[in-house]
């Protein structure tokens, strides 16, 4: 009998997972390589790789990048991190700056990313550079940890992936599975709709675990080592770190098999867990360590008791721990994602703490584990979850929605309380960006039938609230159907009537809204419903606005917002009441106030995780940014708030905010293709069930017709609105904003419709007389009157009145019109007006308007250019890339020489040069050279 040779050694220090082969991912790698083969044939696309923390996403990305490089593909790799979310576009810029062949001029992209108001140009420039690079061969863009990306990175990724889909660019994106921020969820949904290939990484199989164990320890594992390895449950990162701890232990290799002669090692800290703990706030780290000391599953209430804080005070810390993938929700309990994670955290605690921590006196440790086993039909548990959801709704709608959904799971399909739980869940889902799920839930409950009047009324109230953002007519239909149900309580009927009044007001049915509001006030007063009172006060404000009593409209709007704040936003029947206040302030020229309200609304909604409210505030801010002349920012906000394909309804709020804004921006910048796309949306809007949407669509089509040089068609579009019954006619006779009155007068005069021009002027003057405290309204009235009468006096008066108003585009328009009148007889006096208008248009980025005013200056005999001081910067019209090209060409360089100097392709230089010619309204290199010398050198 022979004796086996025994060798005792430790695993070498240098052996780590980065040097071991990839195991157990053959199918996933084959799928990625198929996409790389397709990329080599010129086919781009998106591959989305998803899996929990530690599952090997980053390793898969590294293998894919190596495979791409082996095929001769250029690779750009970037990764997000939780501490870098406030660096705009950081992950994508890291990608294009890194590697052996970074994109040319990438540092300039970073400059654009950090410059306020340059997001649109940033997207254009980055798209151009990627497009240029793709012409020279296929590209692989790798983006890791999408869940930590900033909003600008998410927006840019979505925009570029869609815009460059016909180019040989493959986007390989990895995201952590589980709960992700709402903006990330929206991006993932868009990927799916764009046809992304999705790969989900799950736990490794036993064979792969054994092979990795052999790779790390240097020999096949024995049974005791395998038992230890299986504790990682197939998670590669935990497996490698667990095995790595054996390097410090003495292992035996007996006949080529690794064994543990002294048994498994004691639990110890793991590097990945330590890193995740270090990234937490002090409060979240303390919470995780307390949970580890208790062991098993644990409730938030128990942690609050141990930490001496309220449950509500732990919301942020709990969310942080969940986002870090250290803890997971198990019903209403918290548990560690993995036993090894809990042991690693516990191993870092002092022994005295581990021994002292535990459940409070009188509570057995086993109670915490047994409490998470609620089963369907457990009404007591469902009631407790509903109570928690109600408590959290005002400040944390996400956790509230999860509790409400769990309560629904525990409630039997035919239980009498189920419809009420559905009604409670719908607004929580809507607020957290899951409107489609909310609508399906409500529709299914109604379709199931067998509802009592009160239950059906609550469901229809919830569905009416949901519909407000997406379909004004549907909101009216649901609220009216609920209010007409017999046998309902006064309280729910009062809220339904209030909701009906809101829906009618938003739809533009003003007379009907006022009648319903009177009934609702009576009902709300009888039951003392302050929530309905807040909503109805908003309706009163809208009624005052329609009657042009803006002082009363502001009083009611401020009262409504104060009531809503006192009650808590979650109880509001409508949008956040402050939203209407912001729109009202913007429409009446109080633009700074409107912008402050919008910024504050976005901040608060974001902090509370209210996705729906955040999008609505962004939509509102697009209108404000447009009117203040910040066109690129308005366009970026509109793109960020664009409705998702799964949203229920046509998106009426988007119709009257961002779609209108996108058309206006396209017209001011001369972007015909975009304007035509939104004109198509306007044609759809013109047949909408809501009058206000039809009015917006009509005005948009009139603006488009005027843009195309068809004033007759523009007036034909507006005729139906301007002759509609007074009670349903928009407050501004078919216009969207008081500053549109001069535009309507111009259209009407060009079409020979003096009657329509006079009608617009009369309304503008009546509005100004009724509201003497608003100089903006006086300015628009004077502007319109000056155009109608062809009178310089009112036009100059309008210019003066606009001076203290931040309405940049309206002021520039008045300056241009005053200059145009002067130019007919006194050309030298017209020049200062034109130059001021030019400066304002240039600052706004209104390229079409800039070109028009330049033509007026030339017609007035001006051959010089406005001074740099007047233009508030030498080159306000151009992007930095276009400015650099213009200056080099002015020095006499050819396109190819400029391309070599800037490390660009000649094609890209030509593109920048063409854009510069258009924006500067020059037609030759000689003319460009003269302009550069004048602006840069003062010649």
GIMO-V456791 format. One record per residue. RES is the residue in one letter. SS is DSSP state (~ for helix, > for strand, _ for the rest). PHI is phi in whole degrees, -180 to 180 (none if undefined). Layout:
res,ss,phi
RES,SS,PHI
RES,SS,PHI
//
This chain:
res,ss,phi
X,_,none
X,_,-88
X,_,-102
X,_,-71
X,_,-79
X,>,-112
X,>,-114
X,>,-109
X,>,-157
X,_,-110
X,_,-71
X,_,-58
X,_,-59
X,_,-76
X,_,-82
X,_,-140
X,~,-66
X,~,-62
X,~,-102
X,_,-92
X,_,-65
X,_,-78
X,_,-117
X,_,76
X,_,-125
X,~,-61
X,~,-65
X,~,-66
X,~,-64
X,~,-63
X,~,-64
X,~,-66
X,~,-66
X,~,-61
X,~,-68
X,~,-68
X,~,-63
X,~,-64
X,~,-61
X,~,-63
X,_,-90
X,_,96
X,_,-99
X,_,-88
X,>,147
X,>,-131
X,>,-119
X,>,-109
X,>,-109
X,>,-131
X,>,178
X,_,-71
X,_,-59
X,_,82
X,_,-82
X,_,108
X,~,-63
X,~,-64
X,~,-65
X,~,-63
X,~,-63
X,~,-64
X,~,-65
X,~,-64
X,~,-63
X,~,-64
X,~,-64
X,~,-66
X,~,-62
X,~,-63
X,_,-91
X,_,85
X,_,-87
X,>,-73
X,>,-124
X,>,-119
X,>,-120
X,>,-141
X,>,-146
X,_,-91
X,_,-144
X,~,-63
X,~,-89
X,~,-108
X,_,-72
X,_,-100
X,_,-97
X,_,-58
X,_,64
X,~,-52
X,~,-61
X,~,-71
X,~,-66
X,~,-58
X,~,-64
X,~,-77
X,~,-88
X,_,-91
X,_,86
X,_,-77
X,_,-128
X,_,-66
X,_,-61
X,_,-68
X,_,68
X,~,-65
X,~,-63
X,~,-67
X,~,-65
X,~,-64
X,~,-62
X,~,-65
X,~,-65
X,~,-96
X,_,-86
X,_,-64
X,_,76
X,_,-115
X,~,-63
X,~,-62
X,~,-66
X,~,-60
X,~,-62
X,~,-62
X,~,-67
X,~,-65
X,~,-62
X,~,-62
X,~,-70
X,~,-67
X,~,-62
X,~,-63
X,~,-63
X,~,-68
X,~,-67
X,_,-94
X,_,148
X,_,-66
X,>,-124
X,>,-118
X,>,-110
X,>,-106
X,>,-133
X,>,-100
X,_,57
X,~,-57
X,~,-63
X,~,-106
X,_,-72
X,_,-73
X,~,-61
X,~,-68
X,~,-62
X,~,-63
X,~,-63
X,~,-66
X,~,-59
X,~,-60
X,~,-66
X,~,-70
X,~,-61
X,~,-74
X,~,-72
X,_,-109
X,_,-64
X,_,-86
X,_,-100
X,_,-76
X,>,-128
X,>,-106
X,>,-100
X,>,-110
X,>,-122
X,>,-116
X,>,-141
X,>,-72
X,_,-70
X,_,103
X,_,-69
X,_,-133
X,_,-57
X,~,-60
X,~,-65
X,~,-69
X,~,-60
X,~,-62
X,~,-63
X,~,-64
X,~,-63
X,~,-66
X,~,-59
X,~,-62
X,~,-66
X,_,-81
X,_,86
X,_,-63
X,>,-82
X,>,-112
X,>,-123
X,>,-106
X,_,-92
X,_,-108
X,_,-61
X,_,-73
X,_,-78
X,~,-59
X,~,-64
X,~,-65
X,~,-61
X,~,-64
X,~,-67
X,~,-65
X,~,-60
X,~,-66
X,~,-60
X,~,-75
X,~,-94
X,_,90
X,_,-161
X,>,-59
X,>,-80
X,_,-80
X,~,-59
X,~,-69
X,~,-69
X,~,-64
X,~,-60
X,~,-66
X,~,-63
X,~,-70
X,~,-67
X,~,-76
X,_,54
X,_,77
X,_,-91
X,~,-58
X,~,-62
X,~,-64
X,~,-63
X,~,-66
X,~,-69
X,~,-65
X,~,-69
X,~,-61
X,~,-66
X,~,-74
X,~,-62
X,~,-87
X,_,-100
X,_,-88
X,>,-112
X,>,-113
X,>,-115
X,>,-109
X,_,54
X,_,80
X,>,-116
X,>,-82
X,>,-134
X,_,-119
X,_,-65
X,_,-100
X,_,88
X,_,-65
X,_,-72
X,_,-69
X,_,-56
X,_,-147
X,_,-66
X,_,-115
X,~,-57
X,~,-66
X,~,-68
X,~,-62
X,~,-64
X,~,-66
X,~,-64
X,~,-64
X,_,-81
X,_,-81
X,_,-69
X,~,-59
X,~,-66
X,~,-69
X,~,-63
X,~,-63
X,~,-65
X,~,-64
X,~,-67
X,~,-66
X,~,-62
X,~,-67
X,~,-66
X,~,-69
X,_,84
X,_,67
X,_,-88
X,>,-152
X,>,-89
X,~,-64
X,~,-61
X,~,-67
X,~,-62
X,~,-62
X,~,-66
X,~,-68
X,~,-90
X,_,70
X,_,-133
X,_,-80
X,_,-61
X,~,-62
X,~,-70
X,~,-95
X,~,-56
X,~,-64
X,~,-65
X,~,-64
X,~,-61
X,~,-61
X,~,-65
X,~,-68
X,~,-64
X,_,-80
X,_,63
X,_,-88
X,>,-115
X,>,-138
X,>,-86
X,>,-128
X,_,67
X,_,-98
X,>,-106
X,>,-112
X,>,-139
X,>,-72
X,_,-58
X,_,-155
X,~,-59
X,~,-64
X,~,-67
X,~,-61
X,~,-65
X,~,-66
X,~,-66
X,~,-63
X,~,-64
X,_,-85
X,_,-89
X,_,-60
X,~,-56
X,~,-62
X,~,-69
X,~,-61
X,~,-77
X,~,-82
X,_,-71
X,_,162
X,_,-63
X,_,-66
X,_,-54
X,_,87
X,_,-123
X,_,-78
X,~,-57
X,~,-64
X,~,-59
X,~,-67
X,~,-73
X,~,-77
X,_,-71
X,_,-89
X,_,-107
X,_,-62
X,_,-117
X,_,-52
X,_,95
X,_,-79
X,~,-67
X,~,-64
X,~,-67
X,~,-62
X,~,-63
X,~,-65
X,~,-65
X,~,-64
X,~,-65
X,~,-64
X,~,-61
X,~,-64
X,~,-70
X,~,-87
X,_,-55
X,_,-70
X,_,-119
X,_,-144
X,~,-65
X,~,-63
X,~,-59
X,~,-63
X,~,-63
X,~,-64
X,~,-67
X,~,-67
X,~,-64
X,~,-65
X,~,-61
X,~,-66
X,~,-62
X,_,-82
X,_,-101
X,_,-62
X,_,-55
X,_,-108
X,_,-66
X,_,-63
X,_,-86
X,~,-61
X,~,-58
X,~,-68
X,~,-67
X,~,-60
X,~,-62
X,~,-72
X,~,-78
X,~,-55
X,~,-65
X,~,-69
X,~,-65
X,~,-60
X,~,-63
X,_,-101
X,_,86
X,_,-117
X,~,-66
X,~,-62
X,~,-63
X,~,-63
X,~,-66
X,~,-61
X,~,-62
X,~,-68
X,~,-63
X,~,-65
X,~,-66
X,~,-68
X,~,-67
X,~,-64
X,_,72
X,_,72
X,_,-89
X,_,-77
X,~,-57
X,~,-67
X,~,-65
X,~,-63
X,~,-62
X,~,-63
X,~,-64
X,~,-69
X,~,-63
X,~,-63
X,~,-70
X,~,-66
X,~,-61
X,~,-63
X,~,-74
X,_,-54
X,_,-73
X,_,-107
X,_,-152
X,~,-58
X,~,-66
X,~,-67
X,~,-61
X,~,-63
X,~,-62
X,~,-66
X,~,-66
X,~,-66
X,~,-62
X,~,-69
X,~,-67
X,_,-86
X,_,-67
X,_,-79
X,_,80
X,_,-94
X,_,-72
X,~,-62
X,~,-63
X,~,-73
X,~,-66
X,~,-62
X,~,-69
X,~,-66
X,~,-65
X,~,-62
X,~,-66
X,~,-65
X,~,-62
X,~,-63
X,~,-61
X,~,-64
X,~,-63
X,~,-66
X,~,-73
X,_,96
X,_,-94
X,~,-68
X,~,-63
X,~,-65
X,~,-62
X,~,-66
X,~,-65
X,~,-66
X,~,-61
X,~,-63
X,~,-65
X,~,-66
X,~,-59
X,~,-62
X,~,-67
X,~,-62
X,~,-65
X,~,-67
X,~,-103
X,_,68
X,_,-89
X,~,-71
X,~,-66
X,~,-63
X,~,-62
X,~,-62
X,~,-66
X,~,-69
X,~,-66
X,~,-64
X,~,-62
X,~,-59
X,~,-62
X,~,-65
X,~,-64
X,~,-59
X,~,-63
X,~,-63
X,_,-84
X,_,68
X,_,-94
X,~,-75
X,~,-63
X,~,-66
X,~,-60
X,~,-68
X,~,-59
X,~,-69
X,~,-64
X,~,-67
X,~,-66
X,~,-63
X,~,-63
X,~,-65
X,~,-64
X,~,-63
X,~,-62
X,~,-67
X,~,-85
X,_,101
X,~,-62
X,~,-67
X,~,-88
X,_,-65
X,_,-80
X,_,-113
X,_,-67
X,_,-54
X,~,-59
X,~,-62
X,~,-61
X,~,-64
X,~,-58
X,~,-65
X,~,-62
X,~,-64
X,~,-61
X,~,-66
X,~,-67
X,_,-103
X,_,91
X,_,-89
X,~,-69
X,~,-62
X,~,-63
X,~,-63
X,~,-66
X,~,-63
X,~,-62
X,~,-66
X,~,-61
X,~,-66
X,~,-62
X,~,-64
X,~,-63
X,~,-67
X,~,-61
X,~,-66
X,~,-62
X,_,-90
X,_,73
X,_,-93
X,~,-62
X,~,-62
X,~,-64
X,~,-60
X,~,-64
X,~,-66
X,~,-67
X,~,-62
X,~,-60
X,~,-63
X,~,-66
X,~,-59
X,~,-65
X,~,-66
X,~,-63
X,~,-59
X,~,-69
X,_,-86
X,_,80
X,_,-100
X,~,-67
X,~,-67
X,~,-70
X,~,-62
X,~,-66
X,~,-65
X,~,-63
X,~,-63
X,~,-67
X,~,-67
X,_,-97
X,_,-56
X,_,-62
X,_,-83
X,_,-62
X,_,-84
X,_,-64
X,_,-77
X,_,86
X,_,-76
X,_,84
X,~,-63
X,~,-64
X,~,-66
X,~,-57
X,~,-92
X,~,-126
X,~,-70
X,~,-69
X,~,-61
X,~,-63
X,~,-62
X,~,-65
X,~,-61
X,~,-62
X,~,-62
X,~,-68
X,~,-68
X,~,-97
X,_,74
X,_,-89
X,~,-62
X,~,-61
X,~,-65
X,~,-60
X,~,-66
X,~,-64
X,~,-80
X,~,-67
X,~,-64
X,~,-63
X,~,-63
X,~,-65
X,~,-66
X,~,-62
X,_,-65
X,_,-107
X,_,-69
X,_,-73
X,_,-92
X,~,-55
X,~,-65
X,~,-69
X,~,-61
X,~,-65
X,~,-61
X,~,-60
X,~,-64
X,~,-65
X,~,-62
X,~,-68
X,~,-63
X,~,-62
X,~,-66
X,~,-62
X,~,-65
X,~,-58
X,_,-85
X,_,78
X,_,-123
X,~,-62
X,~,-60
X,~,-66
X,~,-60
X,~,-71
X,~,-63
X,~,-62
X,~,-86
X,~,-56
X,~,-64
X,~,-70
X,~,-74
X,_,-111
X,_,-71
X,_,-54
X,_,-59
X,_,-70
X,_,-109
X,_,-74
X,_,-56
X,_,-57
X,_,-113
X,_,54
X,_,94
X,_,-88
X,_,-93
X,_,-147
X,_,-54
X,_,-70
X,~,-80
X,~,-57
X,~,-60
X,~,-63
X,~,-66
X,~,-61
X,~,-59
X,~,-58
X,~,-63
X,~,-67
X,~,-65
X,_,-89
X,_,75
X,_,-104
X,~,-62
X,~,-64
X,~,-70
X,~,-63
X,~,-65
X,~,-62
X,~,-65
X,~,-66
X,~,-60
X,~,-67
X,~,-63
X,~,-71
X,~,-62
X,~,-62
X,~,-67
X,~,-66
X,~,-70
X,_,-133
X,_,-67
X,_,-86
X,_,-120
X,~,-58
X,~,-59
X,~,-69
X,~,-64
X,~,-64
X,~,-66
X,~,-67
X,~,-64
X,~,-61
X,~,-64
X,~,-62
X,~,-61
X,~,-68
X,~,-63
X,~,-90
X,_,53
X,_,-117
X,~,-65
X,~,-55
X,~,-61
X,~,-66
X,~,-65
X,~,-61
X,~,-62
X,~,-58
X,~,-66
X,~,-66
X,~,-74
X,_,-59
X,_,-97
X,_,-111
X,_,-80
X,_,-80
X,~,-62
X,~,-68
X,~,-65
X,~,-65
X,~,-62
X,~,-64
X,~,-65
X,~,-61
X,~,-64
X,~,-67
X,~,-64
X,~,-63
X,~,-62
X,~,-65
X,~,-65
X,~,-63
X,_,-67
X,_,-132
X,_,-134
X,~,-55
X,~,-59
X,~,-74
X,~,-75
X,~,-57
X,~,-59
X,~,-65
X,~,-63
X,~,-65
X,~,-66
X,~,-61
X,~,-60
X,~,-61
X,~,-69
X,~,-63
X,~,-64
X,~,-61
X,~,-77
X,_,82
X,_,-84
X,~,-64
X,~,-65
X,~,-68
X,~,-59
X,~,-63
X,~,-65
X,~,-69
X,~,-62
X,~,-64
X,~,-65
X,~,-64
X,~,-65
X,~,-65
X,_,-83
X,_,91
X,_,-89
X,_,-103
X,_,-89
X,_,-105
X,_,-58
X,_,-66
X,_,-55
X,_,-62
X,_,-66
X,_,-85
X,_,53
X,_,132
X,_,-65
X,_,-135
X,_,-67
X,_,-80
X,_,-104
X,_,-77
X,~,-56
X,~,-65
X,~,-66
X,~,-63
X,~,-62
X,~,-64
X,~,-60
X,~,-66
X,~,-67
X,~,-64
X,~,-65
X,_,-80
X,_,104
X,_,-74
X,_,-77
X,~,-58
X,~,-67
X,~,-65
X,~,-64
X,~,-63
X,~,-65
X,~,-64
X,~,-99
X,_,59
X,_,-119
X,_,-84
X,~,-58
X,~,-62
X,~,-66
X,~,-61
X,~,-62
X,~,-63
X,~,-61
X,~,-68
X,~,-62
X,~,-64
X,~,-64
X,~,-59
X,~,-65
X,~,-67
X,~,-90
X,_,58
X,_,-116
X,_,-126
X,_,-150
X,~,-66
X,~,-65
X,~,-67
X,~,-63
X,~,-60
X,~,-61
X,~,-66
X,~,-63
X,~,-63
X,~,-68
X,~,-74
X,~,-83
X,~,-113
X,_,72
X,_,-75
//
